């Protein structure tokens, strides 16, 4: 059976949760975890993690 004439969104209904769904799931998970790790390493090396308490204290102060 040829799928050349079937739109791609129909192919997703032919194999729900199958191989292509697994590939997409793992690809997206690796992408998001990897980009978060790259951002963390970048800010860590630049010293811009801002883990101190001063921003919290500044937001908690009254605006009087």
Backbone bond lengths (Angstrom), bond angles and torsions (degrees), N, CA, C in turn:
res aa  C-N    CA-C-N  psi(-1)  N-CA   C-N-CA  omega(-1)  CA-C   N-CA-C  phi
1 X - - - 1.447 - - 1.527 109.00 -
2 X 1.304 116.45 127.57 1.455 121.32 -179.14 1.515 110.03 -90.02
3 X 1.338 115.94 138.53 1.458 121.21 178.73 1.528 111.95 -108.47
4 X 1.318 117.68 12.55 1.453 119.65 -175.76 1.519 112.71 -68.44
5 X 1.315 118.27 -25.06 1.459 121.14 -178.42 1.531 112.40 -96.87
6 X 1.339 118.54 -0.53 1.465 122.29 -178.37 1.530 108.84 -97.56
7 X 1.343 117.86 132.22 1.473 119.75 177.36 1.530 111.17 -62.89
8 X 1.318 116.41 156.07 1.454 121.15 -175.57 1.523 112.80 -66.66
9 X 1.331 118.91 -30.55 1.454 118.96 -179.27 1.525 111.88 -69.42
10 X 1.320 118.33 -22.33 1.464 121.31 175.52 1.518 109.69 -75.09
11 X 1.342 117.22 -33.88 1.459 120.05 179.86 1.521 111.52 -63.26
12 X 1.333 117.44 -28.49 1.458 120.27 178.14 1.516 110.73 -65.98
13 X 1.329 118.16 -29.50 1.457 121.03 179.89 1.524 111.83 -80.57
14 X 1.315 116.94 -19.87 1.456 120.27 179.09 1.528 109.97 -72.87
15 X 1.330 117.82 -36.08 1.464 122.31 -175.67 1.531 110.12 -127.74
16 X 1.332 118.94 65.75 1.471 118.83 -179.06 1.524 110.41 -74.16
17 X 1.298 115.80 127.55 1.452 120.32 178.81 1.506 114.20 68.97
18 X 1.301 118.39 20.50 1.463 121.38 -179.19 1.513 111.05 -94.50
19 X 1.309 115.06 -143.11 1.456 121.21 -175.45 1.521 111.64 -64.68
20 X 1.331 117.46 -45.80 1.460 119.53 -178.20 1.519 111.59 -66.54
21 X 1.320 117.11 -36.69 1.459 120.11 176.24 1.514 111.88 -65.05
22 X 1.321 116.52 -38.96 1.467 120.50 177.41 1.521 110.86 -66.02
23 X 1.320 116.30 -43.80 1.469 119.48 178.29 1.519 110.84 -61.07
24 X 1.317 116.84 -43.95 1.461 120.55 179.23 1.516 111.00 -63.94
25 X 1.321 117.65 -42.40 1.462 121.29 179.95 1.522 110.92 -60.80
26 X 1.320 116.86 -50.44 1.457 119.68 -178.98 1.523 112.04 -67.25
27 X 1.309 118.15 -36.42 1.463 120.54 178.16 1.526 110.97 -63.94
28 X 1.336 116.55 -43.66 1.463 119.26 179.22 1.523 111.43 -68.14
29 X 1.323 117.56 -39.25 1.463 120.56 178.66 1.526 110.95 -63.37
30 X 1.317 117.00 -45.34 1.463 120.66 178.98 1.518 110.60 -64.53
31 X 1.332 117.43 -39.46 1.459 120.73 179.80 1.526 111.35 -62.70
32 X 1.331 117.23 -49.79 1.463 119.86 -176.27 1.529 112.33 -69.75
33 X 1.314 117.65 -40.63 1.463 120.02 177.51 1.525 110.06 -66.72
34 X 1.312 116.62 -41.49 1.463 120.07 179.20 1.511 113.04 -65.19
35 X 1.332 117.48 -41.44 1.467 119.21 179.03 1.526 111.11 -68.76
36 X 1.338 118.01 -36.07 1.467 120.11 175.89 1.523 110.27 -65.38
37 X 1.333 117.16 -39.38 1.461 120.45 178.72 1.521 111.26 -66.50
38 X 1.323 117.33 -41.03 1.466 119.73 176.97 1.520 111.74 -63.47
39 X 1.329 117.42 -41.26 1.471 120.32 177.83 1.519 110.58 -64.81
40 X 1.332 117.88 -41.55 1.453 121.04 178.48 1.521 111.26 -61.61
41 X 1.328 116.65 -47.26 1.470 120.20 -179.39 1.519 110.51 -63.56
42 X 1.333 117.19 -40.22 1.457 120.13 179.11 1.526 111.04 -61.45
43 X 1.320 117.81 -50.98 1.467 120.50 -178.63 1.523 111.86 -68.37
44 X 1.326 117.40 -30.09 1.453 120.86 178.12 1.525 110.45 -66.90
45 X 1.331 117.50 -44.21 1.463 120.84 179.91 1.521 112.36 -69.21
46 X 1.337 116.99 -31.87 1.457 120.41 178.37 1.522 111.76 -80.96
47 X 1.341 118.12 -8.94 1.457 121.57 -178.88 1.510 112.68 72.92
48 X 1.323 117.66 31.17 1.454 121.58 -175.60 1.524 112.30 -116.78
49 X 1.339 117.83 31.49 1.452 119.52 177.80 1.523 111.43 -73.77
50 X 1.321 117.58 -24.14 1.465 123.37 177.68 1.521 111.67 51.59
51 X 1.308 115.25 58.71 1.460 120.18 179.35 1.524 111.67 -94.17
52 X 1.327 118.46 10.25 1.457 119.70 -179.31 1.528 110.93 -81.46
53 X 1.314 116.95 172.78 1.464 122.28 -174.15 1.527 112.72 -91.29
54 X 1.316 119.19 -8.32 1.470 121.17 -174.97 1.531 113.71 -61.94
55 X 1.339 121.42 -44.24 1.465 118.92 177.52 1.528 112.82 -60.28
56 X 1.336 116.61 -37.99 1.464 119.63 178.17 1.523 110.54 -64.52
57 X 1.330 116.20 -45.78 1.462 119.96 -179.33 1.527 110.97 -63.51
58 X 1.316 117.39 -37.32 1.453 121.09 179.83 1.533 111.22 -66.39
59 X 1.316 116.99 -38.25 1.469 119.63 179.18 1.526 111.82 -72.85
60 X 1.325 117.02 -29.08 1.459 120.96 -177.41 1.523 112.83 -80.89
61 X 1.335 118.05 -16.42 1.470 121.30 -179.88 1.521 110.80 -68.00
62 X 1.317 115.37 147.65 1.462 120.52 174.52 1.513 109.88 -72.18
63 X 1.329 116.22 152.12 1.457 120.95 179.74 1.525 111.75 -93.00
64 X 1.290 117.21 36.49 1.481 120.46 -178.59 1.507 111.69 -78.84
